[in-house]
Amino acid sequence: MRPLSEHVYDRISNEIVNGVVEPGAPLVQEQLAEEYGVSRTPVRDALNRLVHEGLATLVPGSGYFATTLTRSAVEEVYEVRKALEIMAIRQCGAKYTNLQLARLELLIAEGAASADPEELFTATRAFHLGLAAPAPNGFLLKTLESVWDNPVQRLISRSYPLDDAKLERVADAHRKILAAARANDLETLIPLLDLCHEKD
């Protein structure tokens, strides 16, 4: 049975990521405990975990607040994600099976047809993890997956408006990456991946 604090964490984190709780909004322990029908202890544990994962901040003397994304915070996440993906792709030498390439092509189509930010995030995450998948270093792949699954990454993805222009930019970047992957062209793929992180 999952600890009560995990259920509280799930609820608060989902509300932050989905925009129910606005950036900078106070997260008051007493109010949350009353709203969720729990004591303050699981709420405090959940809030501390949110601080650790970057979805909330603790201001001494003032309390907890939902994270307001800054440009530097976004760049830090992208920097780590990009470095791990490039490392993985260099390890596998940009060599993919026909099945892996077909899967990547399908994910591009799914992303282009996304109806909301969550669908686009899911397809984009799967595409980039698929690019890295042939790498032999299992720890590297697990670390990369944990970056993609970090709530802040999801918050970043939801912070950008979804429109036809964005869908086409992402799809076009992914098509170019796929073309380089088909050609086993590592030296073309890496710069394209670098640019792609500015679009995802």
C-alpha positions in Angstrom: 0.0 0.0 0.0 1.4 3.4 -1.0 2.1 5.9 1.7 -0.5 8.7 2.1 2.2 11.3 1.3 2.6 9.8 -2.2 -1.1 10.2 -3.0 -0.9 13.8 -1.8 2.2 14.4 -3.8 0.6 12.9 -7.0 -2.4 15.2 -6.6 -0.4 18.4 -5.9 2.2 17.7 -8.6 -0.5 17.0 -11.2 -2.3 20.2 -10.3 0.9 22.2 -10.7 1.9 20.6 -14.0 -1.6 20.9 -15.4 -1.9 24.5 -14.5 -4.7 24.1 -11.9 -2.2 25.7 -9.4 -0.7 28.7 -11.0 3.1 29.5 -10.9 4.0 31.3 -7.8 0.8 30.4 -6.0 1.2 29.7 -2.2 0.9 26.0 -1.1 -0.5 26.3 2.4 -0.2 23.2 4.4 -3.3 23.7 6.5 -5.5 24.5 3.5 -4.2 21.5 1.5 -4.6 19.1 4.5 -8.2 20.3 4.9 -8.9 20.0 1.1 -7.5 16.5 0.9 -8.9 15.3 4.2 -5.5 14.4 5.7 -3.2 15.6 8.4 -0.4 18.1 7.9 2.3 15.4 8.0 1.7 13.8 4.6 1.2 17.2 3.1 4.5 18.5 4.5 6.3 15.3 3.2 4.7 15.8 -0.2 5.7 19.5 -0.3 9.3 18.7 0.6 9.4 16.2 -2.2 8.0 18.8 -4.6 10.8 21.2 -3.5 13.4 18.5 -4.1 12.1 17.8 -7.6 11.8 21.5 -8.5 8.0 21.9 -8.7 7.9 24.0 -5.5 10.1 26.4 -3.6 10.4 26.9 0.1 10.8 30.5 1.3 11.9 30.6 4.9 9.3 32.5 7.0 6.8 32.6 4.1 6.1 28.9 3.2 5.9 26.9 0.1 5.1 28.2 -3.4 4.5 26.6 -6.8 7.5 27.0 -9.0 7.7 29.8 -11.5 9.8 28.6 -14.4 12.8 30.8 -15.3 14.8 30.8 -18.5 17.8 29.5 -16.6 15.8 26.6 -15.1 14.5 25.6 -18.6 18.0 25.8 -20.0 19.4 23.6 -17.2 16.9 20.8 -18.0 17.6 21.0 -21.7 21.3 21.0 -21.2 21.3 17.8 -19.2 18.8 16.1 -21.5 20.7 17.0 -24.6 24.0 15.9 -23.2 22.6 12.5 -22.2 20.9 11.9 -25.6 24.0 12.9 -27.6 26.1 10.6 -25.4 23.7 7.7 -26.0 23.5 8.3 -29.8 27.3 8.4 -30.1 27.5 5.1 -28.2 25.2 3.4 -30.7 26.8 5.1 -33.6 23.4 6.2 -35.0 22.8 2.6 -36.2 19.1 1.6 -36.1 17.2 -1.4 -37.3 14.4 -1.1 -39.8 11.9 -1.7 -37.0 13.4 1.0 -34.8 13.3 3.5 -37.7 9.6 2.6 -38.5 8.8 3.2 -34.8 10.4 6.6 -34.9 8.5 7.5 -38.1 5.2 6.5 -36.4 6.0 8.7 -33.4 6.6 11.7 -35.7 3.1 11.2 -37.2 1.6 10.8 -33.7 3.3 14.0 -32.5 2.1 15.9 -35.6 -1.5 14.8 -34.9 -1.4 15.8 -31.2 -4.5 17.5 -29.9 -3.1 18.7 -26.7 0.3 19.3 -25.0 0.2 16.0 -23.1 -0.1 14.0 -26.4 2.8 16.0 -28.0 4.9 15.5 -24.9 4.2 11.7 -24.9 5.1 11.3 -28.6 8.2 13.6 -28.3 9.5 11.7 -25.2 9.1 8.4 -26.9 10.8 9.7 -30.1 13.9 10.9 -28.2 14.1 7.9 -26.0 13.8 5.7 -29.1 16.8 7.5 -30.7 18.8 6.7 -27.6 17.5 3.1 -27.1 20.2 1.2 -29.1 22.9 2.6 -26.7 24.6 -0.3 -24.7 24.8 1.6 -21.5 21.7 0.7 -19.5 22.5 3.2 -16.7 22.7 6.0 -19.1 19.3 5.1 -20.6 17.7 4.9 -17.2 19.2 8.3 -16.3 17.9 9.9 -19.5 14.5 8.4 -18.9 14.4 9.9 -15.4 15.2 13.3 -16.8 12.3 13.0 -19.3 10.0 11.8 -16.4 11.0 14.6 -14.1 7.9 16.7 -13.3 9.8 19.9 -14.2 10.3 18.6 -17.8 6.5 18.0 -18.1 5.9 21.4 -16.7 8.2 23.0 -19.2 6.5 21.1 -22.1 3.0 22.3 -20.9 4.2 25.9 -20.6 4.4 26.5 -24.3 1.2 27.1 -26.3 0.3 24.3 -28.7 -0.6 25.4 -32.2 -0.2 24.2 -35.8 3.1 26.1 -36.2 4.6 24.4 -33.2 3.4 21.0 -34.3 5.0 21.5 -37.7 8.3 22.8 -36.2 8.6 19.8 -34.0 7.6 17.4 -36.8 10.0 19.0 -39.3 12.9 18.8 -36.8 12.1 15.1 -36.1 11.9 14.3 -39.8 15.3 15.7 -40.4 16.7 13.7 -37.5 15.1 10.5 -38.8 16.6 11.1 -42.3 20.0 11.3 -40.7 19.3 8.2 -38.6 18.3 6.3 -41.8 21.6 7.2 -43.4 23.6 6.3 -40.2 24.9 9.9 -40.5 26.1 10.6 -36.9 27.8 13.9 -37.8 24.6 15.3 -39.3 22.3 13.9 -36.6 24.1 15.4 -33.6 23.8 19.1 -34.7 20.1 18.4 -35.7 19.5 17.0 -32.2 21.1 20.1 -30.7 18.7 22.4 -32.6 15.8 20.1 -31.9 16.0 20.8 -28.1 15.2 24.4 -28.8 11.9 23.2 -30.4 10.8 20.5 -28.0 
